[in-house]
Amino acid sequence: MSTERTPDVRKIAERVFRLEAEAILGLIPKLDEHFERAVELLRGCSGRVIVTGMGKSGLIGRKIAATLASTGTPAYFLHPAEGVHGDLGMVARGDVVLALSNSGETDEVLAILPPLKRLGVPIVLLTGNPTSSLARQCEVVLDVSVPEEACPMNLAPTSSTTAALAAGDALALALLELRGLRPEDYAALHPRGTLGWRALFRVADLMLMGDAVPIVPETTPLREVIIEMTQKRKGMTTVIDGEGRLAGVITDGDLRRLHLRSGSIDDLTAGQVASREPKMICADALAAKALEVMETWQITSLVIVDQARRPVGIIHLHDILRAKIV
């Protein structure tokens, strides 16, 4: 009978998560003028950012290139081994190279440095060895070294690749902020993706306005309120005061709860029944944000008001669903 203990897989996973999280947090004290210089070089690039790396660093580099491109910085990945066999022809003056090498001694990356230098292309290096052969030949070196890999043998690239990926994300998102990329710009880069679709629609694009908005004054008898709600078919109505400002809302749920109470509803008015703190949203908000509010509060409609708090529209859950925001 075997006496070997079965490893506790939860503890293994916990150790991995902790070490990789610590690897990312360990980058914060290393943020200095070198990071700022790297961002300046990438932002000032008149061509494209060429990301390169071998092995696991190359795989991380592909993701960084994709993130840069999707957030407004033209970029592509160059495999260094293919580079020395002709693909360096894709690099031109005005480009900037972002290289990844944990050891800083990767032969394939070292091999493409001379032709890059002849082109005058500046190189930003993400490395775990800031005194390496590569580091000595690059314009900017970002130290992404980690104390320990999550691998129990401290061999397989794990914490180091996580740290490099986080550093690449930090560069990409710093550039996004500096370029002032707007949600609609992001959507234009993702025309068929769910992320772009979610970023494209605003409340103003989907909200109901004019006669489609159910509105009753506070003094409206409750039976007439029910008629307005039935005709507009939105499961609710806005209630306004004497100056046309939003005073509250009445929903189908309010009417059901009222029905369960004893007594006649004939003498009730909209103002007596309305919920006085309705959930609202501005017309410029993303439709995805409206959906988030609805899900949080378990409601199906939000009211849009102008600066004077007059209701100008409503957005219903069904309007969002028809737009395929989700």
C-alpha positions as CSV (number, residue, x, y, z in Angstrom):
1,M,0.0,0.0,0.0
2,S,1.4,3.3,-1.0
3,T,2.3,5.7,1.8
4,E,2.9,8.7,-0.5
5,R,0.9,11.8,0.5
6,T,-1.4,13.4,-2.1
7,P,-0.4,17.0,-2.7
8,D,-2.9,19.6,-1.5
9,V,-3.8,21.2,-4.8
10,R,-5.5,24.1,-3.1
11,K,-2.3,25.0,-1.2
12,I,-0.3,24.7,-4.4
13,A,-2.7,27.1,-6.1
14,E,-2.6,29.5,-3.1
15,R,1.2,29.5,-3.3
16,V,1.2,30.3,-7.0
17,F,-1.4,33.1,-6.6
18,R,0.6,34.6,-3.6
19,L,4.0,34.5,-5.3
20,E,2.7,36.0,-8.6
21,A,0.7,38.7,-6.8
22,E,3.9,39.6,-4.8
23,A,5.8,39.7,-8.1
24,I,3.5,42.3,-9.5
25,L,3.4,44.4,-6.3
26,G,7.2,44.2,-6.2
27,L,7.3,46.3,-9.4
28,I,5.7,49.3,-7.8
29,P,8.9,50.5,-5.9
30,K,10.8,50.1,-9.2
31,L,8.6,52.7,-11.0
32,D,11.0,55.6,-11.7
33,E,12.2,57.9,-14.5
34,H,13.0,54.8,-16.6
35,F,9.3,54.0,-16.9
36,E,8.5,57.6,-17.7
37,R,11.2,57.6,-20.4
38,A,9.8,54.3,-21.9
39,V,6.4,55.9,-22.1
40,E,7.8,59.0,-23.8
41,L,9.6,56.9,-26.4
42,L,6.6,54.8,-27.1
43,R,4.3,57.8,-27.2
44,G,6.6,59.7,-29.5
45,C,6.9,56.8,-31.9
46,S,6.1,58.0,-35.4
47,G,5.9,54.4,-36.7
48,R,5.0,51.3,-34.9
49,V,6.0,49.6,-31.7
50,I,7.7,46.3,-32.6
51,V,7.5,43.8,-29.7
52,T,9.9,40.9,-29.6
53,G,11.0,38.1,-27.4
54,M,11.7,34.4,-27.4
55,G,10.0,31.4,-25.8
56,K,7.6,32.3,-22.9
57,S,8.8,36.0,-23.1
58,G,7.7,35.9,-26.8
59,L,4.3,34.7,-25.8
60,I,3.9,37.5,-23.3
61,G,5.2,39.9,-26.0
62,R,2.4,38.8,-28.4
63,K,-0.2,39.7,-25.8
64,I,1.5,43.0,-25.0
65,A,1.6,43.8,-28.8
66,A,-2.1,43.0,-29.0
67,T,-3.0,45.1,-26.0
68,L,-1.0,48.1,-27.4
69,A,-2.7,47.8,-30.8
70,S,-6.2,47.5,-29.2
71,T,-5.7,50.6,-27.1
72,G,-4.5,53.0,-29.7
73,T,-0.8,52.3,-30.1
74,P,0.0,50.7,-33.5
75,A,2.1,47.6,-32.7
76,Y,2.9,44.1,-33.9
77,F,5.0,41.2,-32.8
78,L,8.3,40.2,-34.4
79,H,9.7,36.8,-33.7
80,P,13.5,37.3,-33.3
81,A,14.5,34.0,-34.9
82,E,12.4,34.9,-38.0
83,G,13.8,38.4,-37.8
84,V,17.4,37.3,-38.5
85,H,16.0,35.4,-41.5
86,G,14.4,38.4,-43.3
87,D,11.5,39.6,-41.1
88,L,13.6,42.5,-39.9
89,G,12.6,44.1,-43.2
90,M,9.3,45.0,-41.5
91,V,11.2,47.4,-39.2
92,A,11.6,50.9,-40.4
93,R,13.1,54.2,-39.1
94,G,10.6,55.8,-36.7
95,D,9.7,52.5,-35.1
96,V,10.4,51.7,-31.5
97,V,11.3,48.2,-30.3
98,L,10.0,46.8,-27.0
99,A,12.0,43.7,-26.2
100,L,11.4,41.1,-23.5
101,S,14.1,38.8,-22.1
102,N,14.1,37.7,-18.5
103,S,17.8,36.7,-18.6
104,G,18.9,39.5,-20.7
105,E,21.1,37.1,-22.6
106,T,18.7,35.6,-25.2
107,D,20.9,34.8,-28.3
108,E,18.1,35.4,-30.8
109,V,17.3,38.9,-29.4
110,L,21.0,39.8,-29.2
111,A,21.3,38.8,-32.9
112,I,18.8,41.3,-34.1
113,L,20.3,44.3,-32.2
114,P,23.0,45.3,-34.7
115,P,20.6,45.8,-37.6
116,L,18.2,47.6,-35.3
117,K,21.0,49.9,-34.2
118,R,22.0,50.6,-37.8
119,L,18.4,51.8,-38.4
120,G,18.6,54.0,-35.4
121,V,15.6,52.3,-33.8
122,P,15.4,52.9,-30.0
123,I,14.9,49.8,-27.8
124,V,13.0,49.5,-24.6
125,L,13.9,46.3,-22.6
126,L,11.8,44.5,-20.1
127,T,14.2,42.2,-18.2
128,G,14.9,40.4,-15.0
129,N,18.6,41.2,-15.3
130,P,19.2,45.0,-15.7
131,T,23.0,44.5,-15.9
132,S,22.8,41.9,-18.8
133,S,24.3,42.1,-22.3
134,L,21.0,43.2,-23.7
135,A,20.5,45.8,-21.0
136,R,23.8,47.5,-21.8
137,Q,22.8,48.0,-25.4
138,C,19.2,49.3,-24.9
139,E,18.1,52.9,-24.6
140,V,15.7,52.2,-21.7
141,V,15.8,49.3,-19.3
142,L,12.8,48.4,-17.1
143,D,13.7,46.1,-14.2
144,V,10.9,43.4,-13.9
145,S,12.9,41.0,-11.9
146,V,11.2,38.8,-9.3
147,P,12.5,37.2,-6.2
148,E,11.1,33.7,-7.0
149,E,9.3,31.8,-9.7
150,A,6.0,30.2,-8.6
151,C,7.4,27.0,-10.0
152,P,8.4,24.8,-7.0
153,M,11.8,24.1,-8.7
154,N,12.1,27.9,-9.3
155,L,12.7,27.1,-13.0
156,A,9.5,27.4,-15.1
157,P,8.8,31.1,-16.1
158,T,5.7,31.9,-14.0
159,S,6.1,34.9,-11.6
160,S,8.6,36.5,-14.1
161,T,6.2,36.2,-17.1
162,T,3.3,37.6,-14.9
163,A,5.4,40.6,-13.9
164,A,6.4,41.2,-17.5
165,L,2.8,41.0,-18.6
166,A,1.7,43.5,-15.9
167,A,4.5,45.9,-16.9
168,G,3.4,45.7,-20.5
169,D,-0.2,46.5,-19.5
170,A,1.1,49.4,-17.4
171,L,2.8,50.8,-20.5
172,A,-0.2,50.3,-22.7
173,L,-2.7,51.9,-20.3
174,A,-0.4,54.8,-19.6
175,L,-0.3,55.5,-23.3
176,L,-4.1,55.1,-23.5
177,E,-4.5,57.8,-20.9
178,L,-2.0,60.1,-22.5
179,R,-3.6,59.7,-25.9
180,G,-7.0,60.5,-24.4
181,L,-8.6,57.4,-26.0
182,R,-12.4,57.7,-25.6
183,P,-14.9,54.8,-25.4
184,E,-16.0,55.5,-29.0
185,D,-12.3,55.3,-30.1
186,Y,-12.0,52.0,-28.4
187,A,-15.2,50.7,-30.0
188,A,-13.8,51.7,-33.4
189,L,-10.8,49.4,-32.8
190,H,-13.2,46.6,-31.8
191,P,-16.1,46.9,-34.4
192,R,-17.2,43.3,-34.0
193,G,-16.3,42.6,-30.5
194,T,-18.5,42.6,-27.4
195,L,-16.2,45.1,-25.7
196,G,-16.4,47.5,-28.5
197,W,-20.2,47.1,-28.8
198,R,-20.6,47.8,-25.1
199,A,-18.4,50.9,-25.4
200,L,-20.3,52.2,-28.4
201,F,-23.8,52.7,-27.1
202,R,-24.7,55.4,-24.7
203,V,-28.0,56.0,-22.8
204,A,-28.9,58.8,-25.2
205,D,-28.7,56.4,-28.2
206,L,-31.3,54.0,-26.6
207,M,-33.6,56.0,-24.4
208,L,-37.2,56.7,-25.1
209,M,-38.2,60.4,-25.4
210,G,-41.1,62.6,-26.1
211,D,-44.6,61.0,-26.1
212,A,-43.1,57.6,-25.5
213,V,-42.2,58.6,-21.9
214,P,-44.9,57.9,-19.4
215,I,-45.6,61.0,-17.3
216,V,-48.3,62.0,-14.9
217,P,-48.6,65.0,-12.5
218,E,-48.7,64.3,-8.8
219,T,-52.4,65.2,-8.7
220,T,-53.4,62.5,-11.2
221,P,-56.0,60.1,-9.8
222,L,-54.5,56.6,-9.5
223,R,-57.0,55.1,-12.0
224,E,-55.6,57.5,-14.7
225,V,-52.1,56.6,-13.7
226,I,-52.9,53.0,-14.5
227,I,-54.3,54.0,-17.9
228,E,-51.0,55.9,-18.6
229,M,-48.9,53.0,-17.6
230,T,-51.0,50.6,-19.7
231,Q,-50.8,52.7,-22.8
232,K,-47.1,53.3,-22.6
233,R,-46.4,49.7,-21.7
234,K,-43.1,50.3,-19.8
235,G,-44.2,48.9,-16.5
236,M,-43.7,52.3,-14.8
237,T,-44.5,56.0,-15.1
238,T,-42.6,59.1,-14.0
239,V,-44.4,61.5,-11.6
240,I,-43.9,65.3,-11.9
241,D,-44.6,68.2,-9.6
242,G,-46.3,71.4,-10.5
243,E,-43.1,72.8,-12.1
244,G,-42.6,69.7,-14.2
245,R,-39.7,68.4,-12.1
246,L,-39.3,64.7,-11.3
247,A,-41.1,63.9,-8.1
248,G,-40.9,60.1,-8.2
249,V,-41.9,57.0,-10.1
250,I,-44.7,54.5,-9.9
251,T,-44.0,50.9,-11.0
252,D,-46.1,47.8,-11.6
253,G,-44.6,46.5,-8.4
254,D,-45.9,49.5,-6.5
255,L,-49.4,48.9,-7.8
256,R,-49.3,45.2,-6.9
257,R,-48.2,46.0,-3.3
258,L,-50.9,48.7,-3.1
259,H,-53.5,46.1,-4.2
260,L,-52.6,43.9,-1.3
261,R,-53.4,46.6,1.1
262,S,-57.0,47.0,2.4
263,G,-59.1,49.9,1.3
264,S,-60.1,51.6,-1.9
265,I,-57.6,53.2,-4.3
266,D,-60.2,55.6,-5.7
267,D,-59.2,58.5,-3.6
268,L,-55.4,58.1,-4.1
269,T,-53.3,60.3,-6.4
270,A,-50.0,59.7,-8.1
271,G,-48.1,61.8,-5.6
272,Q,-49.4,59.7,-2.7
273,V,-48.2,56.5,-4.2
274,A,-45.0,57.4,-6.0
275,S,-41.5,56.3,-4.8
276,R,-39.7,59.5,-4.0
277,E,-36.1,58.4,-4.7
278,P,-36.1,56.9,-8.2
279,K,-32.9,55.7,-9.8
280,M,-31.6,58.0,-12.5
281,I,-28.8,58.1,-15.0
282,C,-27.4,60.8,-17.3
283,A,-27.9,60.6,-21.1
284,D,-24.1,60.5,-21.7
285,A,-23.6,57.4,-19.6
286,L,-22.7,54.1,-21.3
287,A,-25.7,51.9,-21.8
288,A,-23.6,49.1,-20.1
289,K,-23.5,51.3,-17.0
290,A,-27.3,51.6,-17.1
291,L,-27.6,47.9,-17.3
292,E,-25.2,47.6,-14.3
293,V,-27.4,49.9,-12.2
294,M,-30.5,48.0,-13.2
295,E,-29.0,44.7,-12.2
296,T,-27.7,46.1,-8.9
297,W,-31.0,47.5,-7.8
298,Q,-33.1,44.8,-9.6
299,I,-35.2,47.3,-11.5
300,T,-36.1,47.5,-15.2
301,S,-36.1,51.2,-16.0
302,L,-34.0,54.3,-15.3
303,V,-35.1,57.9,-15.6
304,I,-33.1,60.6,-17.5
305,V,-33.6,64.2,-16.3
306,D,-32.3,67.5,-17.5
307,Q,-30.4,70.1,-15.4
308,A,-33.7,71.3,-14.0
309,R,-34.6,67.8,-13.0
310,R,-37.4,67.5,-15.6
311,P,-37.7,64.0,-17.0
312,V,-36.6,63.9,-20.6
313,G,-36.5,60.2,-21.2
314,I,-36.4,56.7,-19.8
315,I,-34.3,53.7,-20.7
316,H,-35.8,50.2,-20.2
317,L,-34.0,46.9,-19.8
318,H,-35.6,45.7,-23.0
319,D,-34.1,48.6,-25.0
320,I,-30.6,47.5,-23.8
321,L,-31.2,43.8,-24.6
322,R,-32.4,44.7,-28.1
323,A,-29.2,46.6,-28.7
324,K,-27.3,43.3,-27.7
325,I,-25.2,45.1,-25.1
326,V,-25.0,41.7,-23.3
